[in-house]
Amino acid sequence: MAPHVCIIGAGVSGLRCATVLLEHSYDVTIIEGRSRVGGRIAQSDQMGPLEVDIGANWVHSTGHNPIIELAKETGTPLHLWKENTLLVDSKGNLVPTTEANCILKQVWEILDQASEYSTSSGDRIDLSASLYSFFESWCDRAVQCGDMHDRERELVLGMSQMWGAYVGDRVERQSLKFFYLEDYDCFIPTNYQKIISRISAVPVAQAHIQYNNTMVTVAAHNGGRRPVSVVTSNGDKQDFDDVVVTTPLGWLKQHKDSIHQLHPRIEAAIDSISFGRLEKVLIEFPTAFWESHRTDTQCDRNDATNPQKWRLECVSFHAFETAYRRNILLFYTYGDCSTHITSSIRELQGSTRDEWLRDFFEPYYSALPGYTRDYAPTRFLATEWCNDDLAGNGCYSNFQVGMTDAARDVEAIRYGMPEQHIYFAGEHTAPFDGLGTVAGAYTSGEKVARRIIESQQTANGSINSKPA
């Protein structure tokens, strides 16, 4: 009889893990809390027939990356951002394009230096040092040497806060010591739909997927033919040879007690690694007014809707190739700003929800060149991962100030509890160059599957696989 493995979660890591096991003749059951596969990769048709990603829409680390290969195989386009930058300063004034592009270039150069410093000198970096403190020190030295004036310093430090859109929280909380664990790269102008269809094809066809069902407990036990049991929300108790928990890190933080006899080192690691709060708000307009050559605006500085004056980054869908071009601005929010927005709109519907979003974001988009009230938004789409319990009320892992041993925390969860036949997979257990990414989730699922297969082969002294 084939070994029977239970995978908790049908996100990218769970689907890839299932595929590898199924290809080696394993029996696979997937417990999935939603009515679909994909996890935090999902689409919405709220912005029109070309569905937009409400979860992941970046492909990070474009070196040896399986998602790049899947994008090529499925004809999914990738976009590298090379367009001019529009930058609005803290007073609501549009920064000249040439100056804005220079500031952006400077920010990326400092980010590269911060990554190099984190990699080479991590042992000497204080736990309280943040990425923002690195930017401050760098800019202060440049001003003292006469290489930067005060206005440049203000703009660079302001733009450095956009890093929050990559990690899901404020740059002041990003650990400098473990900054080398972060990554960034290119964008999908359509959506992840074809990629997730390819990843899920084998499990959907061959695995036993239990939708709308969640794990309540998982425990190893003595006796019985299969050594680990799972109790689910539908009341069933099922026994398996191995269990792979692929739930988001945020979910694990809230449900550590669901894993009986969780190793103390793994429990400490789950507590230590941070979980970001990244959200997206898409706003469609009748025309891409920001592409005009005008530099005047009708900026509405209504600070009543945003007294904290959070700095935000947005990207323009009008920058894509013609086939994918749309009059949409995608705003990224993070940290306390995301919490504020998602808690404010949670109970709102229809025009009331749109009005709240318009009031909050109008001070931002009205600061772009060419805006007049004739270009009022035609529709909005705001994500609510912070309100999603299955997503762990957030987005993905990050590494914040105060962590003492981030690399070993990741390694502890990644190793799992093989002696109890309980493993973990997901972006938070990925190889270091894939943490927090779709590629990392995919790779983590594959690696766990191969560990289970190797363990079974060692125990049986034989190879259990389909003929070529």
C-alpha positions in Angstrom: 0.0 0.0 0.0 1.3 3.4 -0.9 2.4 5.8 1.9 -0.3 8.3 2.7 0.7 12.0 3.2 -1.5 14.8 4.4 -0.7 18.3 3.3 -2.3 21.2 5.2 -3.0 24.0 2.7 -3.3 24.1 -1.1 -1.1 27.1 -1.6 1.9 27.0 -3.8 4.1 25.1 -1.4 1.4 22.5 -0.7 0.6 22.1 -4.4 4.2 21.6 -5.3 4.8 19.2 -2.4 1.7 17.2 -3.5 2.9 17.1 -7.2 6.3 15.6 -6.3 4.8 13.0 -4.0 2.1 12.0 -6.5 4.8 11.6 -9.2 6.4 9.0 -6.8 3.1 7.1 -6.4 2.2 8.4 -2.9 -1.3 8.8 -1.8 -1.9 12.5 -1.0 -4.7 14.2 0.9 -4.9 18.0 1.0 -6.8 19.8 3.7 -7.8 23.3 2.4 -9.8 25.9 4.3 -10.9 27.7 1.2 -13.1 26.6 -1.7 -10.2 26.9 -4.2 -6.5 26.2 -4.5 -3.8 28.9 -4.6 -3.8 30.2 -1.1 -2.6 33.8 -1.1 -2.4 33.8 -4.9 -5.9 34.8 -6.1 -7.6 37.0 -8.7 -10.6 39.3 -8.9 -12.7 40.4 -11.8 -13.8 43.5 -9.9 -11.7 45.7 -12.2 -12.9 44.3 -15.4 -12.6 41.1 -17.6 -8.8 41.0 -17.3 -8.6 39.7 -13.8 -6.1 41.3 -11.4 -4.0 39.6 -8.8 -5.2 40.4 -5.3 -2.3 38.4 -3.8 1.1 37.9 -5.2 1.9 39.8 -8.4 5.7 40.0 -8.3 8.3 37.4 -9.3 11.3 37.8 -7.1 14.9 36.7 -7.5 15.2 36.3 -11.2 18.3 34.0 -11.1 17.5 30.3 -10.9 13.8 30.7 -10.4 11.2 28.0 -11.1 8.4 30.7 -11.4 10.3 32.4 -14.2 10.4 29.1 -16.0 6.7 28.5 -15.4 5.9 32.1 -16.7 7.8 31.3 -19.9 6.0 27.9 -20.3 2.6 29.4 -19.7 3.1 32.6 -21.7 2.7 34.7 -18.7 4.3 38.1 -19.4 6.8 39.7 -17.0 7.5 43.4 -16.7 10.7 45.1 -15.4 10.0 48.6 -14.2 12.2 51.0 -16.2 9.8 53.9 -16.5 10.3 57.4 -15.2 9.5 57.9 -11.5 6.9 60.4 -10.3 7.8 61.6 -6.9 5.7 63.9 -4.7 7.5 65.4 -1.7 6.2 65.7 1.9 4.6 69.1 1.1 2.6 67.7 -1.9 4.9 69.2 -4.5 5.8 67.3 -7.6 9.5 66.7 -7.9 11.0 67.2 -11.4 11.3 63.9 -13.3 15.1 64.1 -13.7 15.6 64.8 -10.0 13.1 62.0 -9.1 14.9 59.5 -11.2 18.3 60.5 -9.6 16.8 60.0 -6.2 15.4 56.6 -7.1 18.8 55.6 -8.4 20.4 56.7 -5.2 17.9 54.8 -3.1 18.7 51.6 -4.9 22.4 52.1 -4.6 22.0 52.5 -0.9 19.8 49.4 -0.7 22.5 47.4 -2.5 25.1 48.7 -0.1 22.9 47.9 2.9 22.5 44.3 1.6 26.2 43.9 1.1 26.9 45.3 4.6 24.3 43.0 6.1 25.8 40.0 4.3 29.5 40.8 5.2 29.1 42.3 8.6 26.0 40.8 10.1 27.7 39.5 13.2 28.8 43.0 14.1 25.5 44.7 13.5 23.5 45.7 16.6 20.1 44.0 16.9 18.4 47.4 17.2 19.8 48.7 13.9 17.2 49.2 11.2 17.4 49.6 7.5 16.2 53.2 8.0 19.1 53.9 10.4 21.5 52.7 7.7 19.9 55.2 5.3 20.1 58.0 7.9 23.8 57.3 8.6 24.6 57.1 4.9 22.8 60.4 4.1 24.3 62.2 7.1 27.8 61.2 6.0 27.1 62.4 2.4 25.8 65.8 3.7 28.9 66.2 5.9 31.2 65.4 3.0 29.3 67.8 0.7 28.1 65.1 -1.6 24.4 65.6 -0.8 22.4 68.7 0.2 19.5 68.8 2.7 16.8 68.5 0.1 18.3 65.4 -1.4 18.6 63.9 2.1 14.9 64.6 2.7 13.8 63.0 -0.6 16.1 60.0 -0.2 14.9 59.3 3.3 11.3 59.8 2.2 11.6 57.4 -0.7 13.5 54.8 1.4 10.2 54.3 3.3 8.8 52.8 0.1 10.7 49.6 1.1 7.7 49.0 3.3 5.8 48.0 0.1 8.3 45.2 -0.4 8.3 43.7 3.1 4.9 44.6 4.4 5.9 46.9 7.2 7.7 50.1 8.0 11.3 50.5 7.0 12.1 51.6 10.6 11.2 48.0 11.6 13.3 46.2 9.0 16.3 44.6 10.6 19.6 45.7 9.1 21.3 42.7 10.6 19.1 40.3 8.6 18.4 42.5 5.6 20.4 40.1 3.4 17.4 37.7 3.7 15.1 40.1 1.7 14.7 40.2 -2.1 12.9 42.1 -4.9 12.5 42.0 -8.7 9.8 42.0 -11.6 6.0 42.3 -12.0 3.3 40.2 -13.8 1.1 42.7 -15.8 -1.7 40.1 -16.3 -2.0 37.7 -13.3 -0.7 34.4 -11.8 -3.7 32.5 -13.1 -1.9 30.4 -15.8 1.0 29.7 -13.4 -1.2 28.5 -10.6 -3.2 26.4 -13.0 0.0 24.7 -14.1 1.2 24.2 -10.5 -2.1 22.8 -9.4 -2.8 20.5 -12.4 -1.5 17.2 -11.0 -2.9 17.7 -7.4 -6.3 18.7 -8.7 -6.4 15.6 -10.9 -4.9 13.1 -8.5 -5.0 14.2 -4.9 -7.9 13.9 -2.4 -8.6 17.6 -1.8 -10.9 18.4 1.1 -12.1 22.0 0.5 -13.6 24.2 3.2 -11.9 22.1 5.8 -9.2 23.2 8.3 -6.7 21.5 10.5 -7.7 21.6 14.2 -4.9 19.4 15.6 -2.0 17.3 14.3 -0.3 14.9 16.6 2.1 12.0 16.5 1.0 8.8 18.3 2.3 5.4 19.3 0.6 2.4 17.9 -1.3 2.0 14.7 -0.1 1.5 11.2 0.2 5.3 10.4 2.1 7.3 13.0 0.5 10.8 12.8 -3.2 11.9 13.0 -5.0 15.0 11.9 -8.3 16.2 13.3 -10.2 18.7 11.1 -13.0 21.2 11.5 -15.5 18.8 9.9 -15.0 16.5 12.9 -13.0 13.8 11.1 -9.9 12.2 12.5 -7.5 10.7 9.9 -4.2 8.9 10.3 -1.3 9.4 7.9 2.3 8.4 7.4 3.5 12.0 7.3 1.9 15.5 7.6 3.2 18.6 5.9 1.9 21.9 7.4 2.0 24.7 4.8 -0.2 27.2 6.5 1.0 30.9 6.5 3.4 31.9 9.2 0.7 34.3 10.6 -1.7 31.4 11.0 1.0 29.3 12.8 1.6 32.2 15.2 -2.1 32.1 16.2 -2.5 28.3 16.3 0.8 26.9 17.6 -1.2 24.8 20.1 -2.8 22.9 17.2 0.5 21.1 16.7 0.8 18.8 19.7 4.3 18.5 21.3 5.6 21.3 19.1 9.4 21.5 19.5 10.3 24.5 21.8 12.9 25.7 19.2 10.3 25.7 16.5 7.8 27.5 18.7 10.4 30.1 19.5 11.2 30.5 15.8 7.5 31.0 14.9 7.3 33.7 17.5 10.5 35.4 16.4 10.0 35.8 12.7 7.7 38.7 11.8 4.7 38.6 9.6 4.0 41.6 7.3 0.9 43.6 6.6 1.0 44.4 2.9 -2.3 45.3 1.1 -3.2 46.7 -2.3 -5.7 49.2 -3.5 -6.3 49.5 -7.2 -8.0 52.6 -8.5 -9.2 52.9 -12.1 -9.6 56.3 -13.9 -11.3 57.3 -17.1 -7.9 58.2 -18.5 -4.2 58.0 -17.4 -4.0 61.7 -16.6 -0.6 61.2 -15.0 0.9 60.4 -18.4 0.2 64.0 -19.6 3.0 66.5 -20.0 1.3 68.9 -17.6 2.9 69.6 -14.3 0.0 71.4 -12.6 -2.3 69.5 -10.2 -5.5 70.1 -8.2 -4.1 68.5 -5.1 -6.6 68.0 -2.3 -4.6 68.0 1.0 -7.4 66.6 3.1 -5.4 65.5 6.1 -8.5 64.7 8.1 -8.7 61.3 6.4 -5.0 60.6 7.0 -3.5 62.6 9.9 -0.5 60.2 10.0 0.4 61.3 6.5 1.6 57.8 5.6 4.0 57.7 2.6 2.7 55.4 -0.2 4.0 53.9 -3.4 1.9 53.3 -6.5 2.6 51.7 -9.9 0.9 52.5 -13.1 -0.8 49.8 -15.2 -0.6 52.3 -18.1 3.2 51.5 -18.3 2.6 48.0 -19.5 2.6 46.8 -23.1 -0.5 47.8 -25.1 -2.2 44.5 -24.7 -2.2 44.8 -20.9 -2.3 48.6 -20.6 -5.1 50.0 -18.3 -5.8 53.3 -16.6 -5.2 51.9 -13.2 -3.0 53.0 -10.3 -2.0 50.2 -7.9 -1.2 51.6 -4.4 0.7 49.5 -1.9 0.0 50.0 1.8 1.8 48.4 4.7 2.1 48.2 8.4 -0.2 50.5 10.5 -1.6 52.0 7.3 -2.8 48.7 6.1 -4.4 47.9 9.5 -6.1 51.3 9.5 -7.6 50.8 6.0 -8.7 47.2 6.3 -10.3 47.8 9.7 -12.1 50.9 8.4 -13.6 49.2 5.3 -14.2 45.8 6.8 -18.0 46.3 7.2 -18.4 48.7 4.3 -20.0 47.7 1.0 -20.7 49.3 -2.4 -20.7 53.1 -2.7 -20.0 53.6 1.0 -16.8 51.6 0.7 -15.8 53.4 -2.5 -16.4 56.8 -0.9 -14.2 55.9 2.1 -11.4 54.8 -0.3 -11.8 57.9 -2.4 -11.5 60.2 0.6 -8.4 58.5 1.8 -6.5 58.2 -1.5 -7.6 61.4 -3.2 -4.8 63.4 -1.5 -2.3 61.0 -3.2 -3.6 60.6 -6.7 -4.6 64.3 -6.9 -0.9 65.2 -6.4 0.0 63.6 -9.7 0.5 65.8 -12.8 -2.5 66.6 -14.9 -5.1 65.7 -12.4 -8.4 67.5 -12.3 -11.7 66.5 -10.8 -12.9 65.6 -14.2 -10.8 62.5 -13.8 -12.6 61.1 -10.8 -12.0 57.3 -10.2 -14.5 54.9 -11.9 -13.9 52.0 -9.5 -11.9 50.7 -6.6 -10.6 47.4 -5.4 -9.0 47.0 -1.9 -7.5 43.8 -0.6 -8.2 42.7 3.0 -5.6 40.0 3.8 -5.3 41.6 7.3 -8.9 40.6 7.8 -8.4 37.0 6.5 -7.9 34.5 9.2 -6.8 31.7 6.8 -4.0 34.1 5.6 -2.9 34.6 9.1 -4.2 38.2 9.0 -1.2 39.4 6.9 0.9 38.7 3.9 4.3 37.0 4.3 7.3 36.8 6.6 9.9 39.5 7.2 12.8 40.2 9.6 12.4 43.1 11.9 14.6 44.9 14.4 15.3 42.9 17.6 15.7 39.5 16.0 18.6 37.6 17.4 19.1 34.6 15.1 16.8 34.9 12.0 18.7 32.4 9.9 18.6 29.6 12.5 14.9 30.5 13.2 14.1 29.7 9.6 16.3 26.6 9.6 14.5 25.3 12.7 11.0 25.6 11.1 12.4 24.2 7.8 13.8 21.1 9.6 10.5 20.4 11.2 9.9 17.4 13.4 10.7 14.4 11.1 11.0 12.1 14.2 7.2 12.8 14.6 6.6 12.7 10.8 5.5 16.4 10.9 7.1 18.8 8.5 6.6 22.5 7.5 6.7 24.2 4.2 5.9 27.7 2.8 7.6 30.9 2.0 8.8 31.2 5.6 10.8 28.0 5.3 12.3 28.7 1.9 16.0 28.9 1.0 17.4 32.2 2.1 17.3 33.7 -1.4 13.5 32.9 -1.6 12.1 33.9 1.7 8.8 35.7 1.4 8.4 34.8 -2.3 6.3 32.5 -4.5 9.5 30.9 -5.8 10.5 30.2 -2.2 7.2 28.7 -1.4 7.4 26.4 -4.5 10.9 25.3 -3.7 10.1 24.6 0.0 7.3 22.3 -1.0 9.5 20.4 -3.4 12.3 20.0 -0.8 10.0 18.7 1.9 8.5 16.1 -0.6 11.9 14.9 -1.5 12.9 14.6 2.2 9.8 12.4 2.8 10.6 10.3 -0.2 14.2 9.8 0.9 13.2 9.0 4.4 10.8 6.3 3.1 13.4 4.9 0.8 15.9 4.7 3.7 13.3 3.0 5.9 12.3 0.5 3.2 15.6 0.1 1.4 13.8 0.6 -1.9 12.7 3.2 -4.3 9.0 4.0 -4.6 8.3 5.7 -7.9 6.4 5.4 -11.1 8.2 3.9 -14.0 9.7 6.4 -16.4 
